[in-house]
Amino acid sequence: MTKDDVRREVRGRLRALSVDERAAAEAEIARRVWEVPQVAGARVLMLYASMPGEVGTDAIAREAARRGITLVYPRCLEDRRLSLHVVDALDRLRPGRYGIREPNADTCPAHEVAAVDAALIPGLAWDRAGNRLGRGAGYYDRLLADPEWRGFRCGLFFSIQEFPAVPHDPWDARMQAIVTEAEIVSP
């Protein structure tokens, strides 16, 4: 299968999830993610504001704030790169490029890539080798390829997004853990 074939198939799988199935799975992922030692022990955690089809992270953000963890969110730049910004409350996220909620660069301070301890990464598909397939623009792969990047990479997915083998290229960043509603996979 090509990357486009996988994207097409997984979008169909995601559409088939009922609202109740999705809510139950997201609640279990939000609970289970704290079983990953690198996430639970992070002082600075990078999250994403979910797009349709992605695992929601607002409950994770609220728990991280309760634990005193500094949260950083990505902001899409015109050159298909991400900048990171500290977000102290979810209501500081506003629709930005592509309609994705993101921090406002004027009100949310920039944060250094090297100072992120762990990152929760979205995607469309995953496999047990840690390969992740995103939407195709390469934003996260460029961020994770930054020579300053030191953080632990954890993908958040629904179990129905698993494929036996996700097509990948040498520049595609692998995940060091995958959390689903059913399990934690450590490739």
C-alpha positions in Angstrom: 0.0 0.0 0.0 1.1 3.5 -0.7 0.9 6.3 1.9 -2.1 7.7 0.1 -3.8 4.2 0.1 -3.3 4.0 3.9 -4.6 7.5 4.4 -7.7 6.8 2.4 -8.3 3.5 4.3 -7.7 4.9 7.8 -10.0 7.9 7.1 -12.8 5.4 6.4 -12.1 3.5 9.6 -12.2 6.8 11.6 -15.5 7.8 10.0 -17.0 4.5 11.2 -16.2 5.2 14.9 -19.4 6.3 16.7 -19.3 9.4 18.9 -19.6 7.1 22.0 -16.8 4.8 20.8 -14.6 7.8 20.2 -15.3 9.4 23.6 -14.6 6.1 25.4 -11.4 5.5 23.5 -10.2 9.1 24.1 -10.9 8.8 27.9 -8.9 5.6 28.1 -6.0 7.1 26.1 -6.0 10.2 28.4 -5.8 7.8 31.4 -3.2 5.4 29.9 -0.8 8.1 28.6 0.3 8.7 32.2 1.6 5.1 32.4 4.4 6.1 30.0 7.2 7.1 32.5 8.8 9.7 30.1 5.4 11.4 29.8 4.6 11.2 33.5 8.0 12.5 34.4 8.2 15.4 31.9 8.6 18.9 33.2 7.8 20.3 29.7 5.3 18.4 27.6 4.5 19.2 23.9 0.9 18.6 23.0 -1.2 19.2 19.9 -4.7 20.6 19.5 -6.5 17.9 17.7 -8.0 18.0 14.2 -11.0 15.9 13.2 -9.9 12.2 13.2 -7.1 12.8 15.8 -7.1 11.7 19.4 -8.2 14.7 21.5 -5.7 16.0 24.0 -7.7 18.6 26.1 -8.2 16.1 29.0 -4.5 15.3 28.9 -3.6 19.1 29.0 -5.9 19.6 32.0 -4.2 16.7 33.9 -0.7 17.9 32.9 -1.6 21.4 34.2 -2.9 19.8 37.5 0.5 18.0 37.8 2.4 21.3 37.3 3.8 20.3 33.9 4.6 23.2 31.5 2.7 22.8 28.2 3.9 23.8 24.8 1.9 23.6 21.6 3.1 23.9 18.0 2.2 26.8 15.7 2.3 26.3 11.9 4.7 28.6 10.1 4.5 29.6 6.4 7.7 27.5 5.6 6.0 24.3 6.8 7.8 24.3 10.1 6.5 24.5 13.6 7.4 26.9 16.3 6.7 26.0 19.9 4.9 28.2 22.4 4.0 27.9 26.1 0.3 27.7 26.7 -0.9 28.2 30.2 -4.6 27.7 29.5 -6.6 26.0 26.7 -8.6 29.1 26.0 -5.3 30.7 24.8 -5.5 28.5 21.7 -7.1 30.1 18.7 -7.9 28.8 15.1 -4.8 29.4 13.0 -3.5 28.1 9.7 -5.7 25.2 8.4 -8.2 26.0 11.2 -6.1 24.1 13.8 -6.2 25.6 17.3 -2.8 27.0 18.0 -1.0 29.5 20.3 -0.9 33.1 19.3 2.8 34.1 18.9 2.0 37.5 20.5 0.5 36.2 23.7 2.2 32.8 24.2 5.9 32.9 24.7 8.2 30.9 22.3 9.8 27.8 23.8 13.1 26.2 22.8 12.9 22.8 21.0 15.8 21.5 23.1 13.9 22.0 26.4 11.0 19.7 25.6 11.1 16.5 27.7 8.3 14.6 25.9 5.9 15.2 23.0 2.6 13.7 22.2 2.3 13.4 18.4 -0.8 12.9 16.3 -1.1 10.9 13.1 -3.3 8.9 10.8 -1.7 5.5 11.0 0.9 3.6 13.0 2.7 0.3 13.1 4.4 -1.7 15.9 7.9 -0.6 14.6 7.0 2.9 15.7 6.3 4.2 12.2 3.7 7.0 12.0 1.9 8.3 9.0 0.8 11.9 9.2 -1.3 14.0 6.8 1.6 14.5 4.4 2.9 18.0 4.9 5.9 16.9 7.1 5.5 19.5 9.8 6.2 17.0 12.7 8.9 15.2 10.8 10.8 18.5 10.3 10.4 19.4 14.0 11.6 16.0 15.2 14.6 16.1 12.8 15.8 19.4 14.4 19.3 18.7 15.7 18.2 20.4 19.0 15.4 17.9 19.5 15.9 15.8 22.6 12.4 14.9 23.7 10.7 11.5 24.0 8.3 10.9 21.0 5.0 9.3 21.9 2.2 8.9 19.3 -1.5 9.0 20.3 -3.7 6.8 18.1 -6.9 4.8 18.2 -6.2 1.1 17.9 -8.1 1.0 14.6 -5.4 3.2 13.1 -2.9 0.3 13.3 -1.5 -1.2 10.1 0.8 -4.2 9.8 3.4 -1.9 8.1 3.1 1.8 7.5 5.0 3.0 4.4 7.7 5.3 5.5 10.7 7.2 4.2 14.1 7.7 5.8 13.1 11.2 7.0 9.9 10.1 8.7 10.4 10.3 12.5 9.7 7.1 14.4 7.8 7.1 17.7 9.4 5.7 20.8 6.0 4.7 22.2 2.4 4.5 20.9 -0.5 4.9 23.2 -4.0 3.6 22.2 -7.1 2.9 24.2 -6.1 -0.8 24.3 -2.3 -0.7 25.0 1.0 1.0 25.2 3.4 -0.2 22.5 7.2 0.4 22.9 8.9 -0.4 19.6 
